[in-house]
Every structure is written in structure tokens, then in C-alpha cells.
Amino acid sequence: MVIRNQEWEETPDNIQITLLDAYWGAWKQYGWAKGVEGLSVSSEAVSIALKYSKKIIVIFKYGSYIITPTKALKYGKLFMARDNKKLYCIPRTAFEKLPTPKEYRFEGNTAIEVTMPIQLVI
């Protein structure tokens, strides 16, 4: 589902949002530690997550991050986007980084983690 130009997927426990990119200059604008990017989440997503006790997962090209709606409200800075949509810009450091999913192959009923062979060049 796409709401407020953000791609959402809602599960019983989470609202998952896919972002194209982070706001790399957020640290300058909001006085955060140098280099801390902002992940922007629509105010509607935060409200729904708070109302239904869901966590918010943000996925973008540098990883997946999770945050509670109360923490998003505490650390996020509410702003009006160019299209008059309200968003919370939340410092990436307020999120918990999710582990990268592992890949598995199956042999019968056994799942085996796929690892890349290390190739030594001499």
C-alpha cells in the first residue's frame, strides 16, 4: 500500500516502510551529532503504530531499522514536506538496526545457511 508517497506494508506487529533514501543533512538542520542522517516517517504511520501498538520498521538501501512509535515521537522532529504532508524526521541513531537476513538453501527438510566461499588470490 502507498500512503503519503511512502510504500507501507502492515503486519499484525509492525508497519514496514520502504524509503528511497535518508535525509543526509538532517544532522545540520536539527543539531544532531555530525553525520547522523534522518529517516522520515509520515505522521500518519506513527499515529497508526501508536494506536495499534505496532513497531515501525524502516527499510532503505543501507539496512533495516526498527523503532517504537513512542521513541519516534520522542526523538523525531515534525516537519511539513514540500507536498504539505507531515513527516517525522527521526535520527537513525534512535532506531535499532535489524540484522541482515540470511539466505538458506534446503536439502530435504534441512535448512542450510548459504555462505560465500572465500577465494584467496596469491
Protein Blocks (a to p, Z undefined) as FASTA:
>chain_A
ZZehiacdddfkbccdddfbdcfklmmmnopaehiacddddfklmmmmmmnopacddddf
kbccdddfklmmmmpccdddfkopacddddfklpccdddddddddehjaccddddddddd
ZZ
